[in-house]
């Protein structure tokens, strides 16, 4: 592989500059909340050339509306600091991606108003001021990273050698899926429906792996994707929707044996539509980083992408789709609230939290 093809130095520099400006504008107390050490989450194994063992704070990427979250919340910032925080988000997104992020944040206002009527005790959890920023290590160092996380947003970036950017896991969600003019993930929904409904009967038999979707993401919020991941039987906020152990097996993610319809069994147009769907998800991040991600996916073979669907194939019901490849996992879940609550994630089984680029860095600079 030509390493230069995987480099995104422009965005790496932009992120370092934005993070440094943000941290520089904080008080000492705020900086203590926002600043964390950088750890690879394990150790470098000289025999395998990979990273093994332990976990660390960088891999805490929950997007749930938890009462307490590590980091510095937006609500603790003054207007100037908040502008710099958003400049940091802009450094890690395309303009369409940034529009999605702020739309998800805006949906929190809607959800809080709705929750006050139906679940008042939880309403305080839905607040755009609760999104938290964390910077791991020193911006511009050989290896560093940053995160913005809160309800329905978890953007995680690892930057290595001021050239390589790992932009995963990257999750956006929306509850409700749309309200008035707010529909942050409608285009992703529509792309999935277009593809599944373009399939003929034989292809649908392969692509639709089950008539019911998982309660939530099959890989859940695991810090590292394993060889096999099974969805939880239920998602706590909606305990009445439960799947059996047999269904968990059917819906499971298996790294070595993807379930669904391979791109190689699609027509030329369908395969192009599948790639366009992947490009649409990649379009949430800066253009140079997205291009590097797509080159890596192409290097591993577009024919090795597999499309899987579960649930209904018409809008308005519970559904789920997955695009799986050697260096890609897209999961788009709209199961809760009868199909009105989305979780949509981009992950890389080989390079979540920069595992691959960090391992290469250690091989080149630290192996003896």
C-alpha contacts under 8 A as a table, 3 or more apart, distances in Angstrom:
res1	aa1	res2	aa2	distance
1	X	5	X	7.93
2	X	5	X	5.56
2	X	6	X	7.36
3	X	6	X	5.30
3	X	7	X	6.54
4	X	7	X	5.03
5	X	292	X	6.30
5	X	295	X	7.31
6	X	164	X	6.79
6	X	292	X	4.82
6	X	293	X	7.35
6	X	295	X	7.43
6	X	296	X	7.20
7	X	163	X	5.17
7	X	164	X	4.80
7	X	165	X	7.25
7	X	289	X	7.71
7	X	292	X	6.71
8	X	11	X	5.72
8	X	12	X	6.17
8	X	163	X	5.38
8	X	164	X	5.57
8	X	165	X	6.37
8	X	288	X	5.62
8	X	289	X	5.58
8	X	292	X	7.17
9	X	12	X	4.85
9	X	13	X	6.03
9	X	162	X	6.20
9	X	163	X	4.19
9	X	164	X	6.72
10	X	13	X	5.34
10	X	14	X	6.22
10	X	163	X	7.82
10	X	288	X	7.64
11	X	14	X	4.85
11	X	15	X	5.96
11	X	91	X	6.69
11	X	92	X	7.43
11	X	165	X	7.74
11	X	286	X	7.15
11	X	288	X	7.19
11	X	289	X	7.24
12	X	15	X	5.29
12	X	16	X	6.29
12	X	159	X	6.39
12	X	162	X	5.48
12	X	163	X	5.73
12	X	164	X	6.80
12	X	165	X	6.35
13	X	16	X	5.12
13	X	17	X	6.15
13	X	140	X	7.39
13	X	162	X	6.54
13	X	163	X	7.91
14	X	17	X	5.21
14	X	18	X	6.05
14	X	91	X	5.88
15	X	18	X	5.12
15	X	19	X	5.94
15	X	88	X	6.52
15	X	91	X	5.32
15	X	92	X	6.83
15	X	139	X	7.81
16	X	19	X	5.23
16	X	20	X	6.03
16	X	139	X	4.72
16	X	140	X	5.12
17	X	20	X	5.18
17	X	21	X	6.16
17	X	139	X	7.44
17	X	140	X	7.86
18	X	21	X	5.19
18	X	22	X	6.13
18	X	84	X	7.18
18	X	87	X	6.31
18	X	88	X	5.04
18	X	91	X	6.97
19	X	22	X	5.05
19	X	23	X	6.13
19	X	88	X	6.00
19	X	135	X	7.49
19	X	139	X	6.23
20	X	23	X	5.22
20	X	24	X	5.90
20	X	139	X	6.02
21	X	24	X	5.03
21	X	25	X	6.29
21	X	84	X	6.97
22	X	25	X	5.41
22	X	26	X	6.86
22	X	81	X	6.75
22	X	84	X	5.27
22	X	85	X	6.07
22	X	88	X	7.40
23	X	26	X	5.43
23	X	31	X	6.26
23	X	34	X	7.81
25	X	81	X	6.33
26	X	29	X	7.86
26	X	30	X	5.63
26	X	31	X	5.65
26	X	81	X	7.11
27	X	30	X	5.13
27	X	31	X	6.03
28	X	31	X	5.05
28	X	32	X	6.17
29	X	32	X	5.20
29	X	33	X	6.67
30	X	33	X	5.20
30	X	34	X	6.34
30	X	72	X	6.62
31	X	34	X	4.98
31	X	35	X	5.76
31	X	72	X	7.95
32	X	35	X	5.49
32	X	36	X	7.99
33	X	70	X	7.64
33	X	71	X	5.24
33	X	72	X	5.21
33	X	134	X	7.78
34	X	71	X	4.92
34	X	72	X	4.92
34	X	133	X	6.03
34	X	134	X	4.70
34	X	135	X	5.99
35	X	71	X	7.70
35	X	134	X	6.01
35	X	135	X	5.12
35	X	136	X	6.17
35	X	137	X	7.29
36	X	134	X	6.91
36	X	135	X	6.00
36	X	136	X	4.70
36	X	137	X	6.16
37	X	136	X	5.17
37	X	137	X	4.86
38	X	58	X	7.70
38	X	136	X	4.75
38	X	137	X	4.52
38	X	143	X	7.55
38	X	144	X	6.04
38	X	145	X	7.36
39	X	42	X	7.55
39	X	56	X	6.64
39	X	58	X	7.65
40	X	43	X	6.91
40	X	51	X	7.59
40	X	55	X	7.95
40	X	56	X	7.66
40	X	355	X	7.60
40	X	358	X	7.45
41	X	52	X	7.89
41	X	53	X	6.98
41	X	54	X	5.17
41	X	55	X	4.25
41	X	56	X	4.99
41	X	58	X	7.87
41	X	59	X	7.95
42	X	51	X	6.26
42	X	52	X	5.22
42	X	53	X	4.39
42	X	54	X	4.36
42	X	55	X	6.21
43	X	51	X	5.46
43	X	52	X	5.40
43	X	53	X	6.32
43	X	54	X	7.77
44	X	49	X	6.90
44	X	50	X	5.85
44	X	51	X	4.68
44	X	52	X	6.41
44	X	359	X	6.84
44	X	362	X	6.89
45	X	48	X	5.60
45	X	49	X	5.48
45	X	50	X	5.50
45	X	51	X	5.96
45	X	52	X	6.58
46	X	49	X	5.06
46	X	50	X	7.37
46	X	363	X	7.63
46	X	367	X	6.63
49	X	359	X	6.45
49	X	360	X	7.64
49	X	363	X	6.45
50	X	355	X	7.84
50	X	356	X	7.47
50	X	359	X	5.16
50	X	360	X	7.94
51	X	355	X	6.72
51	X	359	X	5.98
55	X	59	X	6.75
55	X	223	X	7.68
56	X	59	X	5.85
56	X	60	X	7.40
57	X	60	X	5.29
58	X	61	X	7.31
58	X	136	X	7.31
58	X	147	X	7.98
58	X	353	X	7.48
59	X	223	X	5.21
59	X	353	X	7.16
60	X	223	X	6.93
61	X	149	X	6.95
61	X	154	X	6.05
61	X	156	X	7.58
61	X	169	X	7.89
61	X	221	X	7.15
61	X	223	X	7.70
62	X	149	X	7.23
62	X	150	X	7.44
62	X	154	X	6.84
62	X	221	X	6.50
63	X	149	X	6.27
63	X	150	X	5.25
63	X	151	X	4.84
63	X	152	X	5.04
63	X	153	X	5.59
63	X	154	X	5.61
63	X	171	X	7.71
64	X	150	X	6.80
64	X	151	X	5.05
64	X	152	X	6.64
65	X	125	X	5.77
65	X	126	X	6.93
65	X	150	X	6.64
65	X	151	X	4.76
65	X	152	X	7.93
66	X	69	X	6.69
66	X	125	X	7.13
66	X	151	X	7.86
67	X	125	X	6.59
69	X	132	X	7.24
69	X	150	X	7.88
70	X	132	X	7.11
70	X	134	X	7.67
71	X	132	X	5.17
71	X	133	X	5.24
71	X	134	X	5.03
72	X	76	X	7.13
72	X	132	X	4.94
72	X	133	X	5.15
72	X	134	X	6.69
73	X	76	X	5.56
73	X	77	X	7.36
73	X	129	X	6.39
73	X	130	X	5.23
73	X	131	X	5.32
73	X	132	X	4.08
73	X	133	X	6.40
74	X	77	X	5.47
74	X	82	X	6.58
74	X	85	X	7.88
74	X	128	X	7.62
74	X	129	X	4.92
74	X	130	X	6.08
74	X	131	X	5.69
74	X	132	X	6.11
74	X	133	X	7.65
75	X	128	X	7.79
75	X	129	X	4.09
75	X	130	X	6.21
75	X	131	X	7.91
76	X	129	X	7.74
77	X	80	X	7.85
77	X	81	X	5.51
77	X	82	X	5.61
78	X	81	X	5.31
78	X	82	X	6.02
79	X	82	X	5.07
79	X	83	X	6.31
80	X	83	X	5.16
80	X	84	X	6.52
81	X	84	X	5.10
81	X	85	X	6.22
82	X	85	X	4.92
82	X	86	X	6.28
83	X	86	X	5.16
83	X	87	X	6.24
84	X	87	X	4.84
84	X	88	X	6.34
85	X	88	X	5.14
85	X	89	X	6.58
85	X	133	X	7.94
86	X	89	X	4.91
86	X	90	X	6.13
87	X	90	X	4.91
87	X	91	X	6.25
88	X	91	X	5.11
88	X	92	X	6.80
89	X	92	X	5.32
89	X	93	X	6.43
89	X	98	X	7.25
89	X	148	X	7.73
90	X	93	X	5.16
90	X	94	X	7.00
90	X	95	X	7.34
90	X	98	X	6.17
91	X	94	X	7.98
91	X	286	X	7.48
92	X	157	X	7.84
92	X	285	X	6.05
92	X	286	X	6.22
93	X	96	X	7.80
93	X	97	X	5.23
93	X	98	X	5.52
93	X	284	X	5.76
93	X	285	X	4.06
93	X	286	X	4.97
94	X	97	X	4.83
94	X	98	X	5.99
94	X	283	X	6.67
94	X	284	X	5.49
94	X	285	X	4.82
94	X	286	X	4.44
94	X	287	X	6.67
95	X	98	X	4.96
95	X	99	X	6.17
95	X	284	X	7.82
96	X	99	X	5.04
96	X	100	X	6.37
96	X	283	X	7.41
96	X	284	X	6.28
97	X	100	X	5.07
97	X	101	X	6.33
97	X	283	X	6.81
97	X	284	X	3.86
97	X	285	X	6.15
98	X	101	X	4.98
98	X	102	X	6.27
98	X	284	X	7.36
99	X	102	X	5.38
99	X	103	X	6.00
100	X	103	X	5.01
100	X	104	X	6.15
100	X	184	X	5.17
100	X	185	X	7.25
100	X	284	X	7.99
101	X	104	X	5.19
101	X	105	X	6.34
101	X	153	X	7.33
101	X	172	X	7.28
101	X	184	X	7.86
102	X	105	X	4.88
102	X	106	X	6.04
103	X	106	X	4.91
103	X	107	X	6.15
103	X	182	X	6.67
103	X	183	X	7.67
103	X	184	X	5.68
104	X	107	X	5.07
104	X	108	X	6.85
104	X	152	X	7.07
104	X	153	X	7.54
104	X	172	X	7.35
104	X	173	X	6.86
104	X	174	X	6.07
104	X	184	X	6.15
105	X	108	X	5.44
105	X	109	X	7.68
105	X	128	X	5.52
106	X	109	X	5.65
106	X	110	X	7.28
106	X	128	X	7.07
107	X	110	X	5.08
107	X	111	X	6.17
107	X	174	X	7.08
107	X	175	X	7.23
107	X	176	X	7.86
107	X	182	X	7.06
108	X	111	X	4.96
108	X	112	X	5.95
108	X	126	X	5.34
108	X	127	X	5.77
108	X	128	X	6.06
109	X	112	X	5.23
109	X	113	X	6.34
109	X	126	X	7.12
109	X	127	X	6.60
109	X	128	X	7.22
110	X	113	X	5.24
110	X	114	X	6.24
110	X	179	X	7.94
111	X	114	X	5.02
111	X	115	X	5.90
111	X	123	X	7.88
111	X	126	X	6.59
111	X	175	X	6.74
111	X	176	X	7.25
112	X	115	X	4.98
112	X	116	X	6.20
112	X	123	X	5.02
112	X	124	X	7.03
112	X	125	X	7.81
112	X	126	X	5.19
112	X	127	X	6.98
113	X	116	X	5.36
113	X	117	X	7.19
113	X	123	X	7.50
114	X	117	X	5.68
114	X	118	X	6.64
115	X	118	X	5.02
115	X	119	X	4.91
115	X	120	X	5.66
115	X	122	X	6.90
115	X	123	X	5.12
116	X	119	X	5.79
116	X	120	X	4.18
116	X	121	X	7.71
116	X	122	X	7.85
116	X	123	X	5.48
117	X	120	X	6.16
119	X	122	X	5.77
119	X	123	X	6.62
120	X	123	X	5.12
120	X	124	X	7.93
121	X	124	X	7.20
122	X	125	X	5.68
122	X	126	X	7.60
123	X	126	X	5.70
124	X	127	X	6.48
125	X	130	X	7.89
126	X	130	X	7.89
126	X	151	X	7.23
127	X	130	X	5.65
128	X	131	X	6.11
130	X	150	X	6.54
131	X	148	X	6.77
131	X	149	X	5.60
131	X	150	X	4.52
131	X	151	X	7.36
132	X	148	X	5.57
132	X	149	X	5.45
132	X	150	X	6.32
133	X	146	X	7.48
133	X	147	X	5.77
133	X	148	X	4.61
133	X	149	X	6.76
134	X	146	X	5.57
134	X	147	X	5.22
134	X	148	X	6.52
135	X	138	X	7.71
135	X	139	X	7.90
135	X	144	X	7.80
135	X	145	X	5.98
135	X	146	X	4.26
135	X	147	X	6.49
136	X	144	X	5.57
136	X	145	X	4.95
136	X	146	X	5.61
137	X	141	X	7.38
137	X	143	X	7.40
137	X	144	X	4.89
137	X	145	X	6.71
138	X	141	X	5.49
138	X	144	X	6.07
139	X	144	X	6.10
139	X	145	X	7.45
140	X	143	X	7.63
140	X	144	X	7.17
140	X	162	X	6.27
141	X	144	X	6.06
141	X	160	X	7.80
141	X	161	X	7.31
141	X	162	X	7.37
142	X	159	X	7.83
142	X	160	X	5.48
142	X	161	X	4.61
142	X	162	X	6.59
143	X	158	X	7.28
143	X	159	X	5.70
143	X	160	X	4.47
143	X	161	X	6.34
143	X	162	X	7.86
143	X	358	X	7.71
144	X	158	X	5.98
144	X	159	X	5.49
144	X	160	X	6.73
145	X	156	X	7.57
145	X	157	X	5.35
145	X	158	X	4.26
145	X	159	X	5.70
146	X	156	X	6.13
146	X	157	X	5.48
146	X	158	X	6.81
147	X	154	X	7.12
147	X	155	X	5.54
147	X	156	X	4.62
147	X	157	X	6.38
148	X	153	X	7.32
148	X	154	X	5.90
148	X	155	X	5.45
148	X	156	X	6.94
149	X	152	X	7.92
149	X	153	X	5.25
149	X	154	X	4.26
149	X	155	X	6.35
150	X	153	X	5.30
150	X	154	X	6.45
152	X	171	X	7.08
152	X	172	X	5.26
152	X	173	X	4.39
152	X	174	X	6.36
152	X	343	X	7.20
153	X	170	X	7.93
153	X	171	X	5.66
153	X	172	X	4.82
153	X	173	X	6.56
154	X	169	X	7.42
154	X	170	X	5.83
154	X	171	X	5.11
154	X	172	X	6.75
155	X	167	X	7.51
155	X	168	X	7.15
155	X	169	X	6.57
155	X	170	X	4.68
155	X	171	X	6.27
156	X	167	X	5.99
156	X	168	X	5.61
156	X	169	X	5.77
156	X	170	X	6.11
156	X	353	X	7.04
157	X	165	X	6.75
157	X	166	X	5.58
157	X	167	X	4.70
157	X	168	X	6.34
157	X	353	X	6.68
157	X	354	X	7.77
158	X	165	X	5.71
158	X	166	X	5.06
158	X	167	X	6.74
158	X	353	X	5.82
158	X	354	X	5.43
159	X	162	X	6.32
159	X	163	X	7.13
159	X	164	X	5.62
159	X	165	X	4.64
159	X	166	X	6.48
159	X	354	X	7.55
160	X	163	X	6.16
160	X	164	X	5.19
160	X	165	X	6.63
160	X	357	X	6.92
160	X	358	X	6.80
160	X	361	X	7.48
161	X	164	X	6.53
161	X	361	X	7.72
164	X	357	X	7.16
165	X	289	X	6.81
165	X	354	X	7.57
166	X	351	X	6.79
166	X	352	X	7.02
166	X	353	X	6.43
166	X	354	X	5.04
166	X	357	X	7.73
167	X	170	X	6.62
167	X	285	X	7.73
167	X	289	X	7.88
167	X	352	X	7.70
167	X	353	X	7.53
167	X	354	X	7.95
168	X	346	X	6.43
168	X	347	X	5.21
168	X	348	X	6.49
168	X	351	X	7.51
168	X	352	X	5.12
168	X	353	X	6.04
168	X	354	X	7.79
169	X	345	X	6.95
169	X	346	X	5.86
169	X	347	X	4.78
169	X	348	X	7.30
169	X	352	X	5.91
169	X	353	X	6.99
170	X	345	X	5.58
170	X	346	X	5.21
170	X	347	X	6.63
171	X	343	X	7.12
171	X	344	X	5.63
171	X	345	X	4.23
171	X	346	X	6.44
172	X	343	X	6.16
172	X	344	X	5.43
172	X	345	X	6.48
173	X	185	X	7.55
173	X	341	X	7.45
173	X	342	X	5.00
173	X	343	X	4.31
173	X	344	X	5.82
174	X	177	X	5.03
174	X	178	X	7.48
174	X	183	X	7.93
174	X	184	X	6.94
174	X	185	X	7.35
174	X	341	X	5.75
174	X	342	X	5.12
174	X	343	X	6.84
175	X	178	X	7.39
175	X	340	X	6.66
175	X	341	X	4.60
175	X	342	X	6.53
176	X	179	X	6.53
176	X	340	X	5.32
176	X	341	X	5.21
176	X	342	X	7.72
177	X	183	X	6.20
177	X	184	X	7.60
177	X	185	X	7.36
177	X	186	X	7.66
177	X	340	X	4.86
177	X	341	X	5.09
177	X	342	X	5.96
178	X	181	X	7.48
178	X	182	X	5.52
178	X	183	X	4.23
178	X	184	X	7.28
178	X	186	X	7.63
178	X	340	X	7.60
179	X	182	X	5.24
179	X	183	X	6.50
180	X	183	X	7.75
183	X	186	X	5.45
184	X	187	X	7.96
185	X	188	X	5.44
185	X	189	X	6.45
185	X	342	X	7.91
186	X	189	X	5.07
186	X	190	X	6.16
187	X	190	X	5.08
187	X	191	X	6.22
188	X	191	X	5.20
188	X	192	X	6.40
188	X	277	X	7.52
188	X	280	X	7.40
188	X	281	X	7.42
189	X	192	X	5.32
189	X	193	X	6.34
189	X	332	X	8.00
190	X	193	X	5.11
190	X	194	X	6.06
191	X	194	X	5.15
191	X	195	X	6.31
191	X	277	X	6.13
192	X	195	X	5.30
192	X	196	X	6.31
192	X	277	X	7.33
192	X	321	X	7.05
193	X	196	X	5.33
193	X	197	X	5.97
193	X	313	X	6.54
193	X	314	X	7.08
193	X	315	X	7.67
194	X	197	X	5.33
194	X	198	X	6.16
195	X	198	X	5.20
195	X	199	X	6.95
195	X	270	X	6.90
195	X	273	X	6.70
195	X	274	X	7.04
196	X	199	X	5.66
196	X	204	X	7.22
196	X	207	X	7.75
196	X	309	X	7.50
196	X	313	X	7.09
197	X	313	X	7.04
198	X	270	X	7.32
199	X	202	X	7.86
199	X	203	X	5.51
199	X	204	X	5.69
199	X	270	X	7.92
200	X	203	X	5.29
200	X	204	X	6.02
201	X	204	X	5.10
201	X	205	X	6.25
202	X	205	X	5.24
202	X	206	X	6.71
203	X	206	X	5.21
203	X	207	X	6.07
203	X	261	X	6.66
203	X	265	X	7.74
203	X	266	X	7.70
204	X	207	X	4.92
204	X	208	X	5.62
204	X	261	X	7.97
205	X	208	X	5.76
205	X	209	X	7.55
206	X	209	X	6.76
206	X	260	X	5.30
206	X	261	X	5.23
206	X	308	X	8.00
207	X	259	X	7.71
207	X	260	X	4.15
207	X	261	X	4.53
207	X	307	X	6.21
207	X	308	X	4.77
207	X	309	X	5.77
208	X	211	X	7.29
208	X	260	X	6.62
208	X	308	X	5.94
208	X	309	X	4.56
208	X	310	X	5.47
208	X	311	X	7.80
209	X	250	X	7.12
209	X	251	X	6.98
209	X	259	X	7.19
209	X	260	X	6.27
209	X	308	X	6.46
209	X	309	X	6.04
209	X	310	X	5.74
210	X	213	X	6.93
210	X	247	X	8.00
210	X	250	X	7.17
210	X	251	X	7.11
210	X	309	X	7.41
210	X	310	X	4.93
210	X	311	X	6.48
211	X	310	X	5.57
211	X	311	X	4.52
211	X	312	X	6.79
212	X	310	X	5.62
212	X	311	X	4.25
212	X	312	X	7.47
212	X	318	X	7.54
212	X	319	X	7.29
213	X	251	X	7.68
213	X	310	X	4.68
213	X	311	X	4.83
213	X	318	X	6.71
213	X	319	X	5.47
213	X	320	X	5.54
213	X	333	X	7.84
213	X	335	X	6.60
214	X	217	X	6.85
214	X	218	X	6.62
214	X	231	X	6.28
214	X	232	X	7.74
214	X	233	X	7.75
214	X	243	X	7.17
214	X	248	X	7.51
214	X	251	X	6.84
214	X	310	X	7.77
214	X	320	X	7.35
214	X	333	X	7.82
214	X	335	X	7.19
215	X	231	X	7.42
215	X	232	X	7.10
215	X	233	X	6.93
215	X	234	X	5.49
215	X	235	X	5.63
215	X	241	X	6.80
215	X	242	X	7.07
215	X	243	X	7.50
215	X	335	X	5.91
215	X	336	X	6.80
216	X	220	X	6.94
216	X	231	X	6.96
216	X	232	X	7.43
216	X	234	X	7.76
216	X	235	X	6.39
216	X	333	X	6.13
216	X	334	X	7.85
216	X	335	X	6.79
216	X	336	X	7.76
216	X	343	X	7.50
217	X	220	X	4.89
217	X	231	X	6.53
217	X	331	X	6.50
217	X	332	X	7.45
217	X	333	X	6.14
217	X	343	X	7.26
218	X	229	X	6.59
218	X	230	X	5.70
218	X	231	X	4.08
218	X	232	X	7.33
218	X	251	X	7.25
218	X	252	X	6.35
218	X	253	X	6.65
218	X	331	X	7.78
219	X	222	X	6.37
219	X	225	X	6.89
219	X	229	X	5.47
219	X	230	X	6.59
219	X	231	X	6.26
219	X	253	X	7.13
220	X	231	X	6.60
220	X	232	X	7.54
222	X	225	X	6.26
224	X	349	X	7.54
224	X	352	X	7.25
225	X	228	X	7.87
225	X	229	X	7.27
225	X	349	X	5.80
226	X	229	X	6.20
226	X	255	X	7.74
227	X	253	X	7.96
227	X	254	X	5.94
227	X	255	X	5.16
227	X	256	X	7.20
228	X	252	X	6.99
228	X	253	X	5.57
228	X	254	X	4.60
228	X	255	X	6.33
229	X	252	X	5.69
229	X	253	X	5.08
229	X	254	X	6.69
230	X	248	X	5.64
230	X	249	X	6.42
230	X	251	X	7.04
230	X	252	X	4.49
230	X	253	X	6.40
231	X	248	X	5.78
231	X	251	X	7.23
231	X	252	X	6.44
232	X	235	X	6.89
232	X	248	X	7.35
233	X	242	X	5.40
233	X	243	X	4.97
233	X	244	X	6.41
233	X	245	X	7.23
233	X	248	X	6.90
234	X	238	X	7.23
234	X	239	X	5.89
234	X	240	X	7.72
234	X	241	X	6.13
234	X	242	X	4.83
234	X	243	X	6.70
235	X	238	X	5.64
235	X	239	X	6.12
235	X	241	X	7.69
236	X	239	X	5.40
238	X	241	X	6.19
238	X	336	X	6.81
238	X	337	X	7.78
239	X	242	X	6.84
243	X	247	X	5.91
243	X	248	X	6.71
244	X	247	X	5.08
244	X	248	X	6.23
245	X	248	X	4.90
245	X	249	X	6.34
246	X	249	X	5.19
246	X	250	X	6.37
247	X	250	X	4.94
247	X	251	X	6.06
248	X	251	X	5.21
248	X	252	X	5.86
249	X	252	X	5.06
251	X	310	X	7.96
253	X	258	X	7.04
253	X	259	X	7.52
254	X	257	X	5.43
254	X	258	X	5.73
254	X	259	X	7.50
255	X	258	X	6.15
255	X	326	X	7.69
258	X	306	X	6.56
258	X	324	X	6.70
258	X	325	X	7.87
259	X	306	X	7.12
259	X	307	X	7.73
259	X	308	X	6.31
260	X	306	X	5.97
260	X	307	X	5.37
260	X	308	X	4.22
260	X	309	X	7.24
261	X	265	X	6.69
261	X	266	X	7.70
261	X	306	X	5.37
261	X	307	X	5.19
261	X	308	X	6.28
262	X	265	X	5.48
262	X	266	X	7.03
262	X	303	X	6.76
262	X	304	X	6.60
262	X	305	X	5.90
262	X	306	X	4.15
262	X	307	X	6.29
263	X	266	X	5.17
263	X	270	X	7.93
263	X	271	X	5.45
263	X	274	X	7.57
263	X	302	X	7.07
263	X	303	X	4.92
263	X	304	X	6.64
263	X	305	X	5.63
263	X	306	X	5.83
263	X	307	X	7.41
264	X	271	X	7.65
264	X	303	X	4.92
264	X	304	X	7.40
266	X	269	X	7.83
266	X	270	X	5.58
266	X	271	X	5.58
267	X	270	X	5.09
267	X	271	X	6.05
268	X	271	X	5.23
268	X	272	X	6.19
269	X	272	X	5.00
269	X	273	X	6.14
270	X	273	X	4.88
270	X	274	X	6.17
271	X	274	X	5.01
271	X	275	X	6.32
272	X	275	X	5.11
272	X	276	X	6.07
273	X	276	X	4.85
273	X	277	X	6.14
274	X	277	X	5.06
274	X	278	X	6.43
274	X	307	X	7.79
275	X	278	X	5.06
275	X	279	X	6.10
275	X	302	X	7.74
276	X	279	X	4.90
276	X	280	X	6.03
277	X	280	X	5.00
277	X	281	X	6.53
278	X	281	X	5.24
278	X	282	X	6.19
278	X	323	X	7.85
278	X	330	X	8.00
279	X	282	X	4.82
279	X	283	X	5.87
279	X	290	X	7.84
279	X	294	X	7.35
280	X	283	X	4.92
280	X	284	X	7.27
281	X	284	X	5.82
281	X	346	X	7.35
282	X	285	X	5.98
282	X	290	X	5.22
282	X	293	X	7.52
282	X	294	X	7.74
283	X	286	X	7.18
283	X	287	X	7.04
283	X	290	X	6.34
285	X	289	X	6.61
285	X	290	X	5.94
286	X	289	X	5.43
286	X	290	X	6.04
287	X	290	X	5.04
287	X	291	X	6.02
288	X	291	X	5.09
288	X	292	X	6.27
289	X	292	X	5.11
289	X	293	X	6.23
290	X	293	X	5.03
290	X	294	X	6.18
291	X	294	X	5.10
291	X	295	X	6.14
292	X	295	X	5.09
292	X	296	X	6.29
293	X	296	X	5.20
293	X	297	X	6.32
294	X	297	X	4.99
294	X	298	X	6.07
295	X	298	X	5.02
295	X	299	X	5.98
296	X	299	X	4.99
296	X	300	X	6.46
296	X	327	X	7.40
297	X	300	X	5.31
297	X	301	X	6.49
297	X	302	X	6.69
297	X	325	X	7.56
297	X	326	X	7.70
297	X	327	X	6.23
297	X	328	X	7.11
298	X	301	X	4.89
298	X	302	X	5.29
299	X	302	X	7.89
300	X	304	X	7.24
300	X	326	X	6.72
300	X	327	X	7.56
301	X	304	X	5.33
301	X	305	X	7.48
302	X	305	X	5.54
303	X	306	X	7.97
304	X	325	X	5.85
304	X	326	X	7.45
305	X	323	X	6.64
305	X	324	X	5.57
305	X	325	X	4.66
305	X	326	X	7.91
306	X	322	X	7.94
306	X	323	X	5.56
306	X	324	X	5.20
306	X	325	X	6.52
307	X	321	X	7.30
307	X	322	X	5.80
307	X	323	X	4.74
307	X	324	X	6.68
308	X	321	X	5.55
308	X	322	X	5.10
308	X	323	X	6.52
309	X	319	X	7.51
309	X	320	X	5.72
309	X	321	X	4.36
309	X	322	X	6.44
310	X	319	X	5.74
310	X	320	X	5.17
310	X	321	X	6.34
311	X	317	X	7.77
311	X	318	X	5.87
311	X	319	X	4.36
311	X	320	X	6.37
312	X	315	X	7.76
312	X	317	X	5.98
312	X	318	X	6.17
312	X	319	X	5.50
313	X	319	X	7.15
314	X	317	X	6.88
316	X	338	X	7.73
316	X	339	X	6.04
316	X	340	X	7.61
317	X	335	X	7.68
317	X	338	X	5.81
317	X	339	X	4.75
317	X	340	X	7.97
318	X	334	X	5.79
318	X	335	X	4.38
318	X	336	X	7.12
318	X	338	X	5.44
318	X	339	X	4.09
318	X	340	X	7.87
319	X	333	X	6.42
319	X	334	X	5.39
319	X	335	X	5.68
319	X	339	X	6.69
320	X	331	X	7.44
320	X	332	X	5.62
320	X	333	X	4.44
320	X	334	X	5.93
320	X	335	X	7.08
321	X	331	X	6.00
321	X	332	X	5.35
321	X	333	X	6.63
322	X	329	X	7.09
322	X	330	X	5.40
322	X	331	X	4.60
322	X	332	X	6.37
323	X	328	X	7.42
323	X	329	X	5.74
323	X	330	X	4.99
323	X	331	X	6.75
324	X	328	X	5.62
324	X	329	X	4.69
324	X	330	X	6.51
325	X	328	X	4.81
325	X	329	X	6.40
326	X	349	X	7.25
326	X	350	X	7.66
327	X	348	X	5.06
327	X	349	X	5.80
327	X	350	X	5.81
327	X	351	X	7.45
328	X	346	X	7.39
328	X	347	X	5.99
328	X	348	X	4.65
328	X	349	X	6.48
329	X	345	X	7.97
329	X	346	X	5.94
329	X	347	X	5.01
329	X	348	X	5.85
329	X	349	X	7.02
330	X	344	X	7.48
330	X	345	X	5.68
330	X	346	X	4.73
330	X	347	X	6.32
331	X	343	X	7.92
331	X	344	X	5.76
331	X	345	X	5.37
331	X	346	X	6.85
332	X	342	X	7.18
332	X	343	X	5.94
332	X	344	X	4.28
332	X	345	X	6.43
333	X	342	X	5.58
333	X	343	X	5.21
333	X	344	X	6.16
334	X	339	X	4.99
334	X	340	X	6.33
334	X	341	X	5.40
334	X	342	X	4.42
334	X	343	X	6.55
335	X	338	X	6.00
335	X	339	X	4.68
335	X	340	X	7.12
335	X	341	X	6.57
335	X	342	X	7.24
336	X	339	X	5.53
336	X	340	X	6.33
336	X	341	X	5.35
336	X	342	X	7.66
337	X	340	X	5.19
337	X	341	X	6.05
338	X	341	X	7.97
339	X	342	X	7.74
347	X	352	X	6.25
348	X	351	X	5.13
348	X	352	X	5.13
349	X	352	X	6.12
350	X	355	X	6.70
350	X	356	X	6.00
351	X	354	X	4.82
351	X	355	X	4.70
351	X	356	X	4.78
351	X	357	X	7.06
352	X	355	X	5.97
352	X	356	X	7.96
354	X	357	X	5.39
354	X	358	X	5.75
355	X	358	X	5.22
355	X	359	X	6.03
356	X	359	X	5.16
356	X	360	X	6.30
357	X	360	X	5.06
357	X	361	X	6.11
358	X	361	X	4.94
358	X	362	X	6.20
359	X	362	X	5.12
359	X	363	X	6.16
360	X	363	X	5.01
360	X	364	X	6.17
361	X	364	X	5.24
361	X	365	X	5.91
361	X	366	X	7.61
362	X	365	X	5.23
362	X	366	X	4.80
362	X	367	X	6.19
363	X	366	X	5.89
363	X	367	X	5.03
364	X	367	X	6.54
